[in-house]
Amino acid sequence: MLTRKIDRALDAMAACQDRVPALREIYRADSPESLALASLLEAVERAQRVLQGDTASTAG
């Protein structure tokens, strides 16, 4: 059961990385929406690194 929840969450994070860039293109680069979406992608990437055990690259 827990593995399925984890797998669904990881799939959702991958889907986010696939789809959010197209959404971000709709907004001006300096718009609050675009900046928020960029932050979202950075957070997903950070979370994936931590979940994969790469804590050294998350500092800073």
mmCIF file as Biopython writes it, N, C-alpha, C and O atoms, coordinates in Angstrom:
data_model
#
loop_
_atom_site.group_PDB
_atom_site.id
_atom_site.type_symbol
_atom_site.label_atom_id
_atom_site.label_alt_id
_atom_site.label_comp_id
_atom_site.label_asym_id
_atom_site.label_entity_id
_atom_site.label_seq_id
_atom_site.pdbx_PDB_ins_code
_atom_site.Cartn_x
_atom_site.Cartn_y
_atom_site.Cartn_z
_atom_site.occupancy
_atom_site.B_iso_or_equiv
_atom_site.auth_seq_id
_atom_site.auth_asym_id
_atom_site.pdbx_PDB_model_num
ATOM 1   N N  . MET A ? 1  ? 0.824  -1.199 0.000   1.0 0.0 1  A 1 
ATOM 2   C CA . MET A ? 1  ? 0.000  0.000  0.000   1.0 0.0 1  A 1 
ATOM 3   C C  . MET A ? 1  ? 0.866  1.260  0.000   1.0 0.0 1  A 1 
ATOM 4   O O  . MET A ? 1  ? 0.649  2.158  -0.813  1.0 0.0 1  A 1 
ATOM 5   N N  . LEU A ? 2  ? 1.834  1.333  0.894   1.0 0.0 2  A 1 
ATOM 6   C CA . LEU A ? 2  ? 2.703  2.501  0.966   1.0 0.0 2  A 1 
ATOM 7   C C  . LEU A ? 2  ? 3.495  2.672  -0.328  1.0 0.0 2  A 1 
ATOM 8   O O  . LEU A ? 2  ? 3.698  3.793  -0.796  1.0 0.0 2  A 1 
ATOM 9   N N  . THR A ? 3  ? 3.936  1.564  -0.896  1.0 0.0 3  A 1 
ATOM 10  C CA . THR A ? 3  ? 4.700  1.635  -2.142  1.0 0.0 3  A 1 
ATOM 11  C C  . THR A ? 3  ? 3.861  2.240  -3.262  1.0 0.0 3  A 1 
ATOM 12  O O  . THR A ? 3  ? 4.373  3.014  -4.070  1.0 0.0 3  A 1 
ATOM 13  N N  . ARG A ? 4  ? 2.580  1.897  -3.316  1.0 0.0 4  A 1 
ATOM 14  C CA . ARG A ? 4  ? 1.705  2.473  -4.349  1.0 0.0 4  A 1 
ATOM 15  C C  . ARG A ? 4  ? 1.558  3.970  -4.158  1.0 0.0 4  A 1 
ATOM 16  O O  . ARG A ? 4  ? 1.572  4.723  -5.131  1.0 0.0 4  A 1 
ATOM 17  N N  . LYS A ? 5  ? 1.417  4.410  -2.918  1.0 0.0 5  A 1 
ATOM 18  C CA . LYS A ? 5  ? 1.306  5.850  -2.652  1.0 0.0 5  A 1 
ATOM 19  C C  . LYS A ? 5  ? 2.583  6.567  -3.060  1.0 0.0 5  A 1 
ATOM 20  O O  . LYS A ? 5  ? 2.536  7.642  -3.659  1.0 0.0 5  A 1 
ATOM 21  N N  . ILE A ? 6  ? 3.715  5.974  -2.736  1.0 0.0 6  A 1 
ATOM 22  C CA . ILE A ? 6  ? 5.001  6.574  -3.109  1.0 0.0 6  A 1 
ATOM 23  C C  . ILE A ? 6  ? 5.132  6.625  -4.622  1.0 0.0 6  A 1 
ATOM 24  O O  . ILE A ? 6  ? 5.523  7.650  -5.180  1.0 0.0 6  A 1 
ATOM 25  N N  . ASP A ? 7  ? 4.807  5.530  -5.281  1.0 0.0 7  A 1 
ATOM 26  C CA . ASP A ? 7  ? 4.898  5.481  -6.744  1.0 0.0 7  A 1 
ATOM 27  C C  . ASP A ? 7  ? 4.000  6.526  -7.391  1.0 0.0 7  A 1 
ATOM 28  O O  . ASP A ? 7  ? 4.403  7.170  -8.360  1.0 0.0 7  A 1 
ATOM 29  N N  . ARG A ? 8  ? 2.785  6.705  -6.869  1.0 0.0 8  A 1 
ATOM 30  C CA . ARG A ? 8  ? 1.871  7.718  -7.431  1.0 0.0 8  A 1 
ATOM 31  C C  . ARG A ? 8  ? 2.429  9.121  -7.217  1.0 0.0 8  A 1 
ATOM 32  O O  . ARG A ? 8  ? 2.325  9.979  -8.094  1.0 0.0 8  A 1 
ATOM 33  N N  . ALA A ? 9  ? 3.016  9.347  -6.054  1.0 0.0 9  A 1 
ATOM 34  C CA . ALA A ? 9  ? 3.593  10.668 -5.779  1.0 0.0 9  A 1 
ATOM 35  C C  . ALA A ? 9  ? 4.781  10.934 -6.699  1.0 0.0 9  A 1 
ATOM 36  O O  . ALA A ? 9  ? 4.917  12.037 -7.229  1.0 0.0 9  A 1 
ATOM 37  N N  . LEU A ? 10 ? 5.633  9.945  -6.891  1.0 0.0 10 A 1 
ATOM 38  C CA . LEU A ? 10 ? 6.780  10.107 -7.797  1.0 0.0 10 A 1 
ATOM 39  C C  . LEU A ? 10 ? 6.312  10.334 -9.229  1.0 0.0 10 A 1 
ATOM 40  O O  . LEU A ? 10 ? 6.894  11.140 -9.954  1.0 0.0 10 A 1 
ATOM 41  N N  . ASP A ? 11 ? 5.264  9.626  -9.635  1.0 0.0 11 A 1 
ATOM 42  C CA . ASP A ? 11 ? 4.690  9.828  -10.977 1.0 0.0 11 A 1 
ATOM 43  C C  . ASP A ? 11 ? 4.148  11.240 -11.129 1.0 0.0 11 A 1 
ATOM 44  O O  . ASP A ? 11 ? 4.308  11.859 -12.182 1.0 0.0 11 A 1 
ATOM 45  N N  . ALA A ? 12 ? 3.508  11.753 -10.085 1.0 0.0 12 A 1 
ATOM 46  C CA . ALA A ? 12 ? 2.968  13.108 -10.127 1.0 0.0 12 A 1 
ATOM 47  C C  . ALA A ? 12 ? 4.097  14.129 -10.246 1.0 0.0 12 A 1 
ATOM 48  O O  . ALA A ? 12 ? 3.964  15.117 -10.969 1.0 0.0 12 A 1 
ATOM 49  N N  . MET A ? 13 ? 5.196  13.901 -9.548  1.0 0.0 13 A 1 
ATOM 50  C CA . MET A ? 13 ? 6.331  14.824 -9.641  1.0 0.0 13 A 1 
ATOM 51  C C  . MET A ? 13 ? 6.925  14.794 -11.050 1.0 0.0 13 A 1 
ATOM 52  O O  . MET A ? 13 ? 7.295  15.838 -11.588 1.0 0.0 13 A 1 
ATOM 53  N N  . ALA A ? 14 ? 7.015  13.623 -11.641 1.0 0.0 14 A 1 
ATOM 54  C CA . ALA A ? 14 ? 7.535  13.519 -13.012 1.0 0.0 14 A 1 
ATOM 55  C C  . ALA A ? 14 ? 6.584  14.203 -13.997 1.0 0.0 14 A 1 
ATOM 56  O O  . ALA A ? 14 ? 7.030  14.882 -14.922 1.0 0.0 14 A 1 
ATOM 57  N N  . ALA A ? 15 ? 5.290  14.027 -13.802 1.0 0.0 15 A 1 
ATOM 58  C CA . ALA A ? 15 ? 4.310  14.678 -14.679 1.0 0.0 15 A 1 
ATOM 59  C C  . ALA A ? 15 ? 4.409  16.194 -14.552 1.0 0.0 15 A 1 
ATOM 60  O O  . ALA A ? 15 ? 4.280  16.921 -15.537 1.0 0.0 15 A 1 
ATOM 61  N N  . CYS A ? 16 ? 4.635  16.653 -13.346 1.0 0.0 16 A 1 
ATOM 62  C CA . CYS A ? 16 ? 4.807  18.092 -13.109 1.0 0.0 16 A 1 
ATOM 63  C C  . CYS A ? 16 ? 5.984  18.612 -13.926 1.0 0.0 16 A 1 
ATOM 64  O O  . CYS A ? 16 ? 5.881  19.643 -14.590 1.0 0.0 16 A 1 
ATOM 65  N N  . GLN A ? 17 ? 7.091  17.901 -13.874 1.0 0.0 17 A 1 
ATOM 66  C CA . GLN A ? 17 ? 8.271  18.331 -14.639 1.0 0.0 17 A 1 
ATOM 67  C C  . GLN A ? 17 ? 8.009  18.314 -16.135 1.0 0.0 17 A 1 
ATOM 68  O O  . GLN A ? 17 ? 8.571  19.125 -16.872 1.0 0.0 17 A 1 
ATOM 69  N N  . ASP A ? 18 ? 7.172  17.408 -16.587 1.0 0.0 18 A 1 
ATOM 70  C CA . ASP A ? 18 ? 6.860  17.321 -18.016 1.0 0.0 18 A 1 
ATOM 71  C C  . ASP A ? 18 ? 5.917  18.425 -18.472 1.0 0.0 18 A 1 
ATOM 72  O O  . ASP A ? 18 ? 6.051  18.936 -19.584 1.0 0.0 18 A 1 
ATOM 73  N N  . ARG A ? 19 ? 4.960  18.799 -17.618 1.0 0.0 19 A 1 
ATOM 74  C CA . ARG A ? 19 ? 3.875  19.679 -18.056 1.0 0.0 19 A 1 
ATOM 75  C C  . ARG A ? 19 ? 4.027  21.140 -17.670 1.0 0.0 19 A 1 
ATOM 76  O O  . ARG A ? 19 ? 3.564  22.022 -18.392 1.0 0.0 19 A 1 
ATOM 77  N N  . VAL A ? 20 ? 4.661  21.402 -16.554 1.0 0.0 20 A 1 
ATOM 78  C CA . VAL A ? 20 ? 4.752  22.788 -16.074 1.0 0.0 20 A 1 
ATOM 79  C C  . VAL A ? 20 ? 5.538  23.701 -17.025 1.0 0.0 20 A 1 
ATOM 80  O O  . VAL A ? 20 ? 5.157  24.861 -17.181 1.0 0.0 20 A 1 
ATOM 81  N N  . PRO A ? 21 ? 6.612  23.235 -17.663 1.0 0.0 21 A 1 
ATOM 82  C CA . PRO A ? 21 ? 7.310  24.143 -18.580 1.0 0.0 21 A 1 
ATOM 83  C C  . PRO A ? 21 ? 6.401  24.707 -19.683 1.0 0.0 21 A 1 
ATOM 84  O O  . PRO A ? 21 ? 6.543  25.870 -20.061 1.0 0.0 21 A 1 
ATOM 85  N N  . ALA A ? 22 ? 5.494  23.912 -20.189 1.0 0.0 22 A 1 
ATOM 86  C CA . ALA A ? 22 ? 4.571  24.407 -21.216 1.0 0.0 22 A 1 
ATOM 87  C C  . ALA A ? 22 ? 3.641  25.462 -20.636 1.0 0.0 22 A 1 
ATOM 88  O O  . ALA A ? 22 ? 3.318  26.440 -21.309 1.0 0.0 22 A 1 
ATOM 89  N N  . LEU A ? 23 ? 3.217  25.278 -19.419 1.0 0.0 23 A 1 
ATOM 90  C CA . LEU A ? 23 ? 2.366  26.269 -18.757 1.0 0.0 23 A 1 
ATOM 91  C C  . LEU A ? 23 ? 3.141  27.551 -18.492 1.0 0.0 23 A 1 
ATOM 92  O O  . LEU A ? 23 ? 2.611  28.651 -18.648 1.0 0.0 23 A 1 
ATOM 93  N N  . ARG A ? 24 ? 4.380  27.403 -18.097 1.0 0.0 24 A 1 
ATOM 94  C CA . ARG A ? 24 ? 5.210  28.574 -17.796 1.0 0.0 24 A 1 
ATOM 95  C C  . ARG A ? 24 ? 5.422  29.431 -19.038 1.0 0.0 24 A 1 
ATOM 96  O O  . ARG A ? 24 ? 5.557  30.650 -18.928 1.0 0.0 24 A 1 
ATOM 97  N N  . GLU A ? 25 ? 5.455  28.817 -20.216 1.0 0.0 25 A 1 
ATOM 98  C CA . GLU A ? 25 ? 5.653  29.555 -21.470 1.0 0.0 25 A 1 
ATOM 99  C C  . GLU A ? 25 ? 4.509  30.516 -21.778 1.0 0.0 25 A 1 
ATOM 100 O O  . GLU A ? 25 ? 4.677  31.444 -22.569 1.0 0.0 25 A 1 
ATOM 101 N N  . ILE A ? 26 ? 3.362  30.305 -21.166 1.0 0.0 26 A 1 
ATOM 102 C CA . ILE A ? 26 ? 2.203  31.163 -21.413 1.0 0.0 26 A 1 
ATOM 103 C C  . ILE A ? 26 ? 2.422  32.551 -20.816 1.0 0.0 26 A 1 
ATOM 104 O O  . ILE A ? 26 ? 1.895  33.538 -21.328 1.0 0.0 26 A 1 
ATOM 105 N N  . TYR A ? 27 ? 3.193  32.627 -19.742 1.0 0.0 27 A 1 
ATOM 106 C CA . TYR A ? 27 ? 3.382  33.875 -18.999 1.0 0.0 27 A 1 
ATOM 107 C C  . TYR A ? 27 ? 4.721  34.534 -19.341 1.0 0.0 27 A 1 
ATOM 108 O O  . TYR A ? 27 ? 5.678  33.867 -19.735 1.0 0.0 27 A 1 
ATOM 109 N N  . ARG A ? 28 ? 4.762  35.855 -19.179 1.0 0.0 28 A 1 
ATOM 110 C CA . ARG A ? 28 ? 6.027  36.575 -19.351 1.0 0.0 28 A 1 
ATOM 111 C C  . ARG A ? 28 ? 7.049  36.016 -18.376 1.0 0.0 28 A 1 
ATOM 112 O O  . ARG A ? 28 ? 6.687  35.557 -17.292 1.0 0.0 28 A 1 
ATOM 113 N N  . ALA A ? 29 ? 8.306  36.049 -18.746 1.0 0.0 29 A 1 
ATOM 114 C CA . ALA A ? 29 ? 9.362  35.461 -17.926 1.0 0.0 29 A 1 
ATOM 115 C C  . ALA A ? 29 ? 9.457  36.092 -16.543 1.0 0.0 29 A 1 
ATOM 116 O O  . ALA A ? 29 ? 9.825  35.419 -15.581 1.0 0.0 29 A 1 
ATOM 117 N N  . ASP A ? 30 ? 9.132  37.362 -16.434 1.0 0.0 30 A 1 
ATOM 118 C CA . ASP A ? 30 ? 9.260  38.038 -15.139 1.0 0.0 30 A 1 
ATOM 119 C C  . ASP A ? 30 ? 7.929  38.170 -14.390 1.0 0.0 30 A 1 
ATOM 120 O O  . ASP A ? 30 ? 7.846  38.870 -13.381 1.0 0.0 30 A 1 
ATOM 121 N N  . SER A ? 31 ? 6.905  37.501 -14.884 1.0 0.0 31 A 1 
ATOM 122 C CA . SER A ? 31 ? 5.592  37.600 -14.239 1.0 0.0 31 A 1 
ATOM 123 C C  . SER A ? 31 ? 5.573  36.766 -12.950 1.0 0.0 31 A 1 
ATOM 124 O O  . SER A ? 31 ? 6.332  35.805 -12.823 1.0 0.0 31 A 1 
ATOM 125 N N  . PRO A ? 32 ? 4.724  37.125 -12.014 1.0 0.0 32 A 1 
ATOM 126 C CA . PRO A ? 32 ? 4.616  36.336 -10.775 1.0 0.0 32 A 1 
ATOM 127 C C  . PRO A ? 32 ? 4.247  34.872 -11.054 1.0 0.0 32 A 1 
ATOM 128 O O  . PRO A ? 32 ? 4.711  33.968 -10.360 1.0 0.0 32 A 1 
ATOM 129 N N  . GLU A ? 33 ? 3.419  34.650 -12.062 1.0 0.0 33 A 1 
ATOM 130 C CA . GLU A ? 33 ? 3.013  33.283 -12.401 1.0 0.0 33 A 1 
ATOM 131 C C  . GLU A ? 33 ? 4.194  32.462 -12.896 1.0 0.0 33 A 1 
ATOM 132 O O  . GLU A ? 33 ? 4.397  31.325 -12.468 1.0 0.0 33 A 1 
ATOM 133 N N  . SER A ? 34 ? 4.964  33.044 -13.794 1.0 0.0 34 A 1 
ATOM 134 C CA . SER A ? 34 ? 6.131  32.344 -14.322 1.0 0.0 34 A 1 
ATOM 135 C C  . SER A ? 34 ? 7.158  32.068 -13.232 1.0 0.0 34 A 1 
ATOM 136 O O  . SER A ? 34 ? 7.741  30.985 -13.179 1.0 0.0 34 A 1 
ATOM 137 N N  . LEU A ? 35 ? 7.378  33.051 -12.363 1.0 0.0 35 A 1 
ATOM 138 C CA . LEU A ? 35 ? 8.329  32.873 -11.268 1.0 0.0 35 A 1 
ATOM 139 C C  . LEU A ? 35 ? 7.850  31.795 -10.293 1.0 0.0 35 A 1 
ATOM 140 O O  . LEU A ? 35 ? 8.657  31.014 -9.789  1.0 0.0 35 A 1 
ATOM 141 N N  . ALA A ? 36 ? 6.556  31.748 -10.029 1.0 0.0 36 A 1 
ATOM 142 C CA . ALA A ? 36 ? 6.009  30.725 -9.143  1.0 0.0 36 A 1 
ATOM 143 C C  . ALA A ? 36 ? 6.165  29.332 -9.752  1.0 0.0 36 A 1 
ATOM 144 O O  . ALA A ? 36 ? 6.501  28.376 -9.053  1.0 0.0 36 A 1 
ATOM 145 N N  . LEU A ? 37 ? 5.921  29.227 -11.048 1.0 0.0 37 A 1 
ATOM 146 C CA . LEU A ? 37 ? 6.067  27.939 -11.713 1.0 0.0 37 A 1 
ATOM 147 C C  . LEU A ? 37 ? 7.530  27.502 -11.752 1.0 0.0 37 A 1 
ATOM 148 O O  . LEU A ? 37 ? 7.824  26.314 -11.618 1.0 0.0 37 A 1 
ATOM 149 N N  . ALA A ? 38 ? 8.441  28.443 -11.932 1.0 0.0 38 A 1 
ATOM 150 C CA . ALA A ? 38 ? 9.871  28.117 -11.892 1.0 0.0 38 A 1 
ATOM 151 C C  . ALA A ? 38 ? 10.255 27.617 -10.499 1.0 0.0 38 A 1 
ATOM 152 O O  . ALA A ? 38 ? 11.029 26.668 -10.367 1.0 0.0 38 A 1 
ATOM 153 N N  . SER A ? 39 ? 9.716  28.252 -9.469  1.0 0.0 39 A 1 
ATOM 154 C CA . SER A ? 39 ? 9.976  27.806 -8.101  1.0 0.0 39 A 1 
ATOM 155 C C  . SER A ? 39 ? 9.424  26.405 -7.870  1.0 0.0 39 A 1 
ATOM 156 O O  . SER A ? 39 ? 10.044 25.588 -7.189  1.0 0.0 39 A 1 
ATOM 157 N N  . LEU A ? 40 ? 8.268  26.138 -8.436  1.0 0.0 40 A 1 
ATOM 158 C CA . LEU A ? 40 ? 7.676  24.808 -8.321  1.0 0.0 40 A 1 
ATOM 159 C C  . LEU A ? 40 ? 8.593  23.753 -8.926  1.0 0.0 40 A 1 
ATOM 160 O O  . LEU A ? 40 ? 8.836  22.710 -8.320  1.0 0.0 40 A 1 
ATOM 161 N N  . LEU A ? 41 ? 9.100  24.029 -10.124 1.0 0.0 41 A 1 
ATOM 162 C CA . LEU A ? 41 ? 10.002 23.072 -10.766 1.0 0.0 41 A 1 
ATOM 163 C C  . LEU A ? 41 ? 11.279 22.869 -9.953  1.0 0.0 41 A 1 
ATOM 164 O O  . LEU A ? 41 ? 11.771 21.746 -9.838  1.0 0.0 41 A 1 
ATOM 165 N N  . GLU A ? 42 ? 11.813 23.945 -9.393  1.0 0.0 42 A 1 
ATOM 166 C CA . GLU A ? 42 ? 13.012 23.823 -8.553  1.0 0.0 42 A 1 
ATOM 167 C C  . GLU A ? 42 ? 12.719 22.977 -7.324  1.0 0.0 42 A 1 
ATOM 168 O O  . GLU A ? 42 ? 13.552 22.165 -6.922  1.0 0.0 42 A 1 
ATOM 169 N N  . ALA A ? 43 ? 11.552 23.154 -6.724  1.0 0.0 43 A 1 
ATOM 170 C CA . ALA A ? 43 ? 11.187 22.374 -5.540  1.0 0.0 43 A 1 
ATOM 171 C C  . ALA A ? 43 ? 11.036 20.896 -5.881  1.0 0.0 43 A 1 
ATOM 172 O O  . ALA A ? 43 ? 11.454 20.030 -5.111  1.0 0.0 43 A 1 
ATOM 173 N N  . VAL A ? 44 ? 10.446 20.612 -7.021  1.0 0.0 44 A 1 
ATOM 174 C CA . VAL A ? 44 ? 10.292 19.211 -7.440  1.0 0.0 44 A 1 
ATOM 175 C C  . VAL A ? 44 ? 11.666 18.583 -7.667  1.0 0.0 44 A 1 
ATOM 176 O O  . VAL A ? 44 ? 11.914 17.454 -7.244  1.0 0.0 44 A 1 
ATOM 177 N N  . GLU A ? 45 ? 12.552 19.314 -8.330  1.0 0.0 45 A 1 
ATOM 178 C CA . GLU A ? 45 ? 13.901 18.794 -8.567  1.0 0.0 45 A 1 
ATOM 179 C C  . GLU A ? 45 ? 14.638 18.550 -7.251  1.0 0.0 45 A 1 
ATOM 180 O O  . GLU A ? 45 ? 15.308 17.531 -7.089  1.0 0.0 45 A 1 
ATOM 181 N N  . ARG A ? 46 ? 14.510 19.488 -6.316  1.0 0.0 46 A 1 
ATOM 182 C CA . ARG A ? 46 ? 15.138 19.344 -4.998  1.0 0.0 46 A 1 
ATOM 183 C C  . ARG A ? 46 ? 14.594 18.119 -4.267  1.0 0.0 46 A 1 
ATOM 184 O O  . ARG A ? 46 ? 15.354 17.343 -3.687  1.0 0.0 46 A 1 
ATOM 185 N N  . ALA A ? 47 ? 13.293 17.957 -4.301  1.0 0.0 47 A 1 
ATOM 186 C CA . ALA A ? 47 ? 12.656 16.818 -3.635  1.0 0.0 47 A 1 
ATOM 187 C C  . ALA A ? 47 ? 13.123 15.502 -4.258  1.0 0.0 47 A 1 
ATOM 188 O O  . ALA A ? 47 ? 13.393 14.536 -3.544  1.0 0.0 47 A 1 
ATOM 189 N N  . GLN A ? 48 ? 13.216 15.467 -5.567  1.0 0.0 48 A 1 
ATOM 190 C CA . GLN A ? 48 ? 13.668 14.243 -6.223  1.0 0.0 48 A 1 
ATOM 191 C C  . GLN A ? 48 ? 15.100 13.902 -5.831  1.0 0.0 48 A 1 
ATOM 192 O O  . GLN A ? 48 ? 15.423 12.738 -5.597  1.0 0.0 48 A 1 
ATOM 193 N N  . ARG A ? 49 ? 15.958 14.919 -5.760  1.0 0.0 49 A 1 
ATOM 194 C CA . ARG A ? 49 ? 17.347 14.662 -5.349  1.0 0.0 49 A 1 
ATOM 195 C C  . ARG A ? 49 ? 17.408 14.100 -3.933  1.0 0.0 49 A 1 
ATOM 196 O O  . ARG A ? 49 ? 18.139 13.146 -3.668  1.0 0.0 49 A 1 
ATOM 197 N N  . VAL A ? 50 ? 16.641 14.693 -3.033  1.0 0.0 50 A 1 
ATOM 198 C CA . VAL A ? 50 ? 16.643 14.224 -1.645  1.0 0.0 50 A 1 
ATOM 199 C C  . VAL A ? 50 ? 16.103 12.800 -1.563  1.0 0.0 50 A 1 
ATOM 200 O O  . VAL A ? 50 ? 16.660 11.958 -0.859  1.0 0.0 50 A 1 
ATOM 201 N N  . LEU A ? 51 ? 15.027 12.537 -2.278  1.0 0.0 51 A 1 
ATOM 202 C CA . LEU A ? 51 ? 14.439 11.188 -2.252  1.0 0.0 51 A 1 
ATOM 203 C C  . LEU A ? 51 ? 15.379 10.145 -2.838  1.0 0.0 51 A 1 
ATOM 204 O O  . LEU A ? 51 ? 15.303 8.966  -2.491  1.0 0.0 51 A 1 
ATOM 205 N N  . GLN A ? 52 ? 16.265 10.580 -3.727  1.0 0.0 52 A 1 
ATOM 206 C CA . GLN A ? 52 ? 17.241 9.664  -4.321  1.0 0.0 52 A 1 
ATOM 207 C C  . GLN A ? 52 ? 18.505 9.566  -3.459  1.0 0.0 52 A 1 
ATOM 208 O O  . GLN A ? 52 ? 19.433 8.828  -3.791  1.0 0.0 52 A 1 
ATOM 209 N N  . GLY A ? 53 ? 18.533 10.319 -2.347  1.0 0.0 53 A 1 
ATOM 210 C CA . GLY A ? 53 ? 19.661 10.225 -1.441  1.0 0.0 53 A 1 
ATOM 211 C C  . GLY A ? 53 ? 20.799 11.172 -1.750  1.0 0.0 53 A 1 
ATOM 212 O O  . GLY A ? 53 ? 21.875 11.047 -1.166  1.0 0.0 53 A 1 
ATOM 213 N N  . ASP A ? 54 ? 20.592 12.111 -2.648  1.0 0.0 54 A 1 
ATOM 214 C CA . ASP A ? 54 ? 21.639 13.068 -3.026  1.0 0.0 54 A 1 
ATOM 215 C C  . ASP A ? 54 ? 21.482 14.344 -2.202  1.0 0.0 54 A 1 
ATOM 216 O O  . ASP A ? 54 ? 21.116 15.392 -2.734  1.0 0.0 54 A 1 
ATOM 217 N N  . THR A ? 55 ? 21.761 14.250 -0.906  1.0 0.0 55 A 1 
ATOM 218 C CA . THR A ? 55 ? 21.574 15.399 -0.020  1.0 0.0 55 A 1 
ATOM 219 C C  . THR A ? 55 ? 22.682 16.431 -0.151  1.0 0.0 55 A 1 
ATOM 220 O O  . THR A ? 55 ? 22.490 17.580 0.246   1.0 0.0 55 A 1 
ATOM 221 N N  . ALA A ? 56 ? 23.832 16.059 -0.695  1.0 0.0 56 A 1 
ATOM 222 C CA . ALA A ? 56 ? 24.941 17.009 -0.825  1.0 0.0 56 A 1 
ATOM 223 C C  . ALA A ? 56 ? 24.591 18.148 -1.778  1.0 0.0 56 A 1 
ATOM 224 O O  . ALA A ? 56 ? 25.017 19.282 -1.564  1.0 0.0 56 A 1 
ATOM 225 N N  . SER A ? 57 ? 23.823 17.862 -2.824  1.0 0.0 57 A 1 
ATOM 226 C CA . SER A ? 57 ? 23.506 18.901 -3.827  1.0 0.0 57 A 1 
ATOM 227 C C  . SER A ? 57 ? 22.317 19.756 -3.408  1.0 0.0 57 A 1 
ATOM 228 O O  . SER A ? 57 ? 21.946 20.672 -4.140  1.0 0.0 57 A 1 
ATOM 229 N N  . THR A ? 58 ? 21.709 19.490 -2.258  1.0 0.0 58 A 1 
ATOM 230 C CA . THR A ? 58 ? 20.550 20.282 -1.834  1.0 0.0 58 A 1 
ATOM 231 C C  . THR A ? 58 ? 20.945 21.413 -0.907  1.0 0.0 58 A 1 
ATOM 232 O O  . THR A ? 58 ? 20.114 22.261 -0.582  1.0 0.0 58 A 1 
ATOM 233 N N  . ALA A ? 59 ? 22.191 21.443 -0.477  1.0 0.0 59 A 1 
ATOM 234 C CA . ALA A ? 59 ? 22.626 22.504 0.439   1.0 0.0 59 A 1 
ATOM 235 C C  . ALA A ? 59 ? 22.702 23.826 -0.320  1.0 0.0 59 A 1 
ATOM 236 O O  . ALA A ? 59 ? 23.120 23.873 -1.477  1.0 0.0 59 A 1 
ATOM 237 N N  . GLY A ? 60 ? 22.284 24.910 0.363   1.0 0.0 60 A 1 
ATOM 238 C CA . GLY A ? 60 ? 22.409 26.245 -0.236  1.0 0.0 60 A 1 
ATOM 239 C C  . GLY A ? 60 ? 21.229 26.674 -0.883  1.0 0.0 60 A 1 
ATOM 240 O O  . GLY A ? 60 ? 21.190 27.776 -1.430  1.0 0.0 60 A 1 
#
